[in-house]
Amino acid sequence: MIALAEATVGTELPALEAPPISRTTLALFAGSSGDHNSIHLDIDVAKSAGLPDVFAQGMLSMAYLGRLLTDWVPQERIRSYEVRFSAITPVHGQPTCRGTVLAIDERDGETLATLELSVTLSDGTVTLSGHAVVAIA
Amino acid sequence: MSVPESAIGFELAPVRSTVEAGRLRFFAEAIGQDSAVYTDRSAAADAGYPDLPVPPTFLFGLKLDAPDPFRWLLDLGVDFRYVLHGTQKFTYHRMAFAGDELLLRSRIADVTQKKGGALEFIVLESEVTRGGDPVATLLETIIVRHPELEVAA
């Protein structure tokens, strides 16, 4: 674990490797997150929309990436967190979450680190990219 | 059928939701959360929190606690099978905890199109408050595909 005060531009957060996404995970995430959209749960609905199978909720990957953040800083230090979803995550896809310190600025009496964030699958597909701003001092 | 620009400014019915500890534990299990701060009240207390914290992305689901939560999209003529989540942003003002009664107010901030209408973008802006105090601001882009227009475009 990198001490917050030692973070500099280029510091990489410890990567977080999620397990391969199972259909059970999709069901549990649907129930607990409140997103009951059946395109993520019911292969018949997916096929009716011309897709070969269900796919993971984007917010599941964003939640994994949120764990990367809260593993690094207490949550109250997160000022903002934003992502763009760039590819769907298929069933059995294995997301790896990464973060790098892109900039450190003084703002409103705080030292803020801007993090560049990504989630990639094992074949290199970037499913999600984004930024977070966290107070490090 | 495309979403009319007149939808911009449409306000969804406000949602009041009391955060349940059991739901937070269920969410933690689903995302493989291994920090006890998010599942164990005494660990949360040790971290200085009054109860289990609401994790960073959980607030996205608040609007889904409304009765018939996708009705506003159906009323706009959106076929839910063709909806994708494009972007999501959270700006945090203060943390929320199990037991908090949160109020969510959402409005359609923008509606745009690309590729001759084959892709529509609906921007939804939401404010989450607790007792009048701001908790978080959410901005999300919902992408609606229109496969019937993709060939023509």
Interface residues (C-beta under 8 A of the other chain):
Chain A: A18 P19 T25 L28 F29 G31 S32 S33 G34 D35 H36 N37 I39 V45 S48 A49 G50 Q57 G58 M59 L60 M62 A63 Y64 G66 R67 L69 T70 D71 P74 Q75 E76 I78 R79 S80 Y81 E82 V83 R84 F85 I88
Chain B: R23 F26 F27 E29 A30 I31 G32 Q33 S35 A47 P53 P55 P56 T57 F58 F60 G61 L62 L64 D65 P69 F70 F80 R81 Y82 V83 L84 H85 G86 T87 Q88 K89 F90 T91 Y92 M95 L139 P147
